Amino acid sequence: VPTYSPCRVAFGCGMSQTNRRVGFWLIGCFGSVSTTVAVGIAAIARGLMPTTGLSTTLPPLASLELDSLDHIVVGGHEIRKGDFYSAAHEIHKKSQIFSIPLLESIKADLDSWSGNIRPGLLVNAGVTIEQFSDQSVRPNNSLRAGILAIQKDIQDFQTRHHLDQVIMINIASTEAIFKDRPEYHSLETLNAAIDQDKRELLPSSSIYAYASIEAGYAFINFTPSLGASIPALQQLAIQRNVPIAGNDGKTGETLLKAALAPMFLARNLQVLSWVGHNILGAGDGQVLADPANKSSKIQTKDAILPAILGYKPQTHVSIEYIESMEGWKTAWDHIHFAGFLETKMTMQFTWQGCDSILAAPLVIDLARLVLHAHRRGESGVLDYLACYFKSPQGVTEHDFFKQVAKLHSYISQVER
Ligand SMILES: NC(=O)c1ccc[n+]([C@@H]2O[C@H](COP(=O)([O-])OP(=O)(O)OC[C@H]3O[C@@H](n4cnc5c(N)ncnc54)[C@H](O)[C@@H]3O)[C@@H](O)[C@H]2O)c1
């Protein structure tokens, strides 16, 4: 089997090196994004791939004391049986990304990390997600016991691998929308509801978030699911001195919206309508084909235009599952706008991307930045990370460039 020869780009290029060892605890390990995260960390750490796509390897972010990729250990929870190597092969076969020689060169890392995967938790997931599960999942007794089991898995992982820090990152399937409930509004009421084993109360993403934050681990929600976006969990994060960030990685069509809408505004071009049609395959596409799960995604994709433009043009967002697309996504956007003397014009773009290849570097960037924040004693919602999210917690600013400026201003404060 041919192996890659190191090193196209010297490993560590643009990265601050430290001796710390850190753990990435991924929820939904054998999904496309998580598997691509694992492949990416191993390939870059071994000097087999360049750091293209990782914003933390470029100035000014590279000036922060971030964790080196060869000091990361991967573990996590899944509701499906499997291992990283087989999952990566499957993705290669279906989506034509990675390469067999690359996967052979990092097989030892992937196999070792597969040994860190534990059965996940599945509560109120709905039939579309439940059908993925092929092993016994938590909670098998009470909600509280399920939380303790999740925490024990992470603590054992930390001890076994002598890790200085661990971060939980939710990259599991998108859950349906959970409406606001009185129990969400204070930690006291939430704790009481958990103790009463009210299982209908929270989706899995929020129970994972609770377990992580309560045990003192930072939490990132890369999905549109509820996660830690309820007041009670934000309160818990402050109380436990834990930083949190979310929701829903901004990787494709929404990234373009956030970058293009400020241009229309700056030139006083009035956006009359913005229609976005998205087609995608793979597991994410399959889950989003369920109208309940789809509505979570549409909500995060559709909210940003009025926030940037200051008025609400007619918008339409559609997401359709097209099986043959596998891990690839096409977005076609039609923007109808009025210019000088009320003349109507059109801009159209087509975005063709590989979903997991777009998402994985953001997950790695975010985890490195949030681990850094945790070491600095930051807690609660990290609003300066808004540029990475479609629906950033605690932020109403959706202009991509203003969000990036906020991140850069944070970096200059850290450096001062
Ligand atoms: N560009 C992108 O790919 C992108 C951008 C933003 C957000 N996201 C979000 O990231 C998530 C993952 O996307 P993907 O393409 O990897 O999806 P996927 O379907 O390939 O993977 C999801 C994985 O989560 C697992 N899972 C589901 N519920 C779980 C639970 N309760 N506990 C543990 N594991 C569970 C599934 O078994 C599956 O392996 C989705 O929510 C997606 O919307 C992706």
The ligand as an SDF file (V2000), in Angstrom:
LIG
                    3D

 44 48  0  0  0  0  0  0  0  0999 V2000
  -21.4830   21.6340    6.1980 N   0  0  0  0  0  0  0  0  0  0  0  0
  -21.9840   20.7530    7.0560 C   0  0  0  0  0  0  0  0  0  0  0  0
  -21.8370   19.5750    6.8950 O   0  0  0  0  0  0  0  0  0  0  0  0
  -22.7290   21.2460    8.2680 C   0  0  0  0  0  0  0  0  0  0  0  0
  -22.8580   22.6100    8.5060 C   0  0  0  0  0  0  0  0  0  0  0  0
  -23.5370   23.0240    9.6530 C   0  0  0  0  0  0  0  0  0  0  0  0
  -24.0930   22.0880   10.5100 C   0  0  0  0  0  0  0  0  0  0  0  0
  -23.9810   20.7660   10.2340 N   0  0  0  0  0  0  0  0  0  0  0  0
  -24.6410   19.8160   11.1360 C   0  0  0  0  0  0  0  0  0  0  0  0
  -23.7140   18.8350   11.6030 O   0  0  0  0  0  0  0  0  0  0  0  0
  -24.4550   17.6580   11.9360 C   0  0  0  0  0  0  0  0  0  0  0  0
  -23.7490   16.4350   11.3820 C   0  0  0  0  0  0  0  0  0  0  0  0
  -23.7710   16.4380    9.9770 O   0  0  0  0  0  0  0  0  0  0  0  0
  -23.2670   15.1320    9.2120 P   0  0  0  0  0  0  0  0  0  0  0  0
  -23.2860   15.4650    7.7680 O   0  0  0  0  0  0  0  0  0  0  0  0
  -22.0250   14.6050    9.8270 O   0  0  0  0  0  0  0  0  0  0  0  0
  -24.4790   14.1330    9.5300 O   0  0  0  0  0  0  0  0  0  0  0  0
  -24.4540   12.5350    9.5570 P   0  0  0  0  0  0  0  0  0  0  0  0
  -25.8480   12.0900    9.3930 O   0  0  0  0  0  0  0  0  0  0  0  0
  -23.4290   12.0220    8.6200 O   0  0  0  0  0  0  0  0  0  0  0  0
  -23.9380   12.2080   11.0320 O   0  0  0  0  0  0  0  0  0  0  0  0
  -24.6980   12.3690   12.1800 C   0  0  0  0  0  0  0  0  0  0  0  0
  -24.2800   11.2870   13.1600 C   0  0  0  0  0  0  0  0  0  0  0  0
  -24.8930   11.5460   14.4260 O   0  0  0  0  0  0  0  0  0  0  0  0
  -25.2540   10.3090   14.9930 C   0  0  0  0  0  0  0  0  0  0  0  0
  -26.2560   10.5820   16.0440 N   0  0  0  0  0  0  0  0  0  0  0  0
  -27.5510   10.9760   15.8920 C   0  0  0  0  0  0  0  0  0  0  0  0
  -28.1170   11.1870   17.0990 N   0  0  0  0  0  0  0  0  0  0  0  0
  -27.1670   10.9320   18.0160 C   0  0  0  0  0  0  0  0  0  0  0  0
  -27.1420   10.9590   19.4410 C   0  0  0  0  0  0  0  0  0  0  0  0
  -28.2330   11.3100   20.1350 N   0  0  0  0  0  0  0  0  0  0  0  0
  -26.0080   10.6220   20.0750 N   0  0  0  0  0  0  0  0  0  0  0  0
  -24.8830   10.2730   19.3930 C   0  0  0  0  0  0  0  0  0  0  0  0
  -24.8450   10.2230   18.0430 N   0  0  0  0  0  0  0  0  0  0  0  0
  -25.9750   10.5470   17.3690 C   0  0  0  0  0  0  0  0  0  0  0  0
  -25.7720    9.4990   13.8210 C   0  0  0  0  0  0  0  0  0  0  0  0
  -25.7790    8.1270   14.1030 O   0  0  0  0  0  0  0  0  0  0  0  0
  -24.7480    9.8900   12.7400 C   0  0  0  0  0  0  0  0  0  0  0  0
  -23.6460    9.0140   12.7460 O   0  0  0  0  0  0  0  0  0  0  0  0
  -25.8860   17.8630   11.4130 C   0  0  0  0  0  0  0  0  0  0  0  0
  -26.7210   18.2750   12.4700 O   0  0  0  0  0  0  0  0  0  0  0  0
  -25.7010   18.9960   10.4280 C   0  0  0  0  0  0  0  0  0  0  0  0
  -26.8830   19.7360   10.2340 O   0  0  0  0  0  0  0  0  0  0  0  0
  -23.2980   20.3170    9.1510 C   0  0  0  0  0  0  0  0  0  0  0  0
  1  2  1  0
  2  3  2  0
  2  4  1  0
  4  5  1  0
  4 44  2  0
  5  6  2  0
  6  7  1  0
  7  8  2  0
  8  9  1  0
  8 44  1  0
  9 10  1  0
  9 42  1  0
 10 11  1  0
 11 12  1  0
 11 40  1  0
 12 13  1  0
 13 14  1  0
 14 15  2  0
 14 16  1  0
 14 17  1  0
 17 18  1  0
 18 19  2  0
 18 20  1  0
 18 21  1  0
 21 22  1  0
 22 23  1  0
 23 24  1  0
 23 38  1  0
 24 25  1  0
 25 26  1  0
 25 36  1  0
 26 27  1  0
 26 35  1  0
 27 28  2  0
 28 29  1  0
 29 30  1  0
 29 35  2  0
 30 31  1  0
 30 32  2  0
 32 33  1  0
 33 34  2  0
 34 35  1  0
 36 37  1  0
 36 38  1  0
 38 39  1  0
 40 41  1  0
 40 42  1  0
 42 43  1  0
M  CHG  2   8   1  16  -1
M  END
$$$$
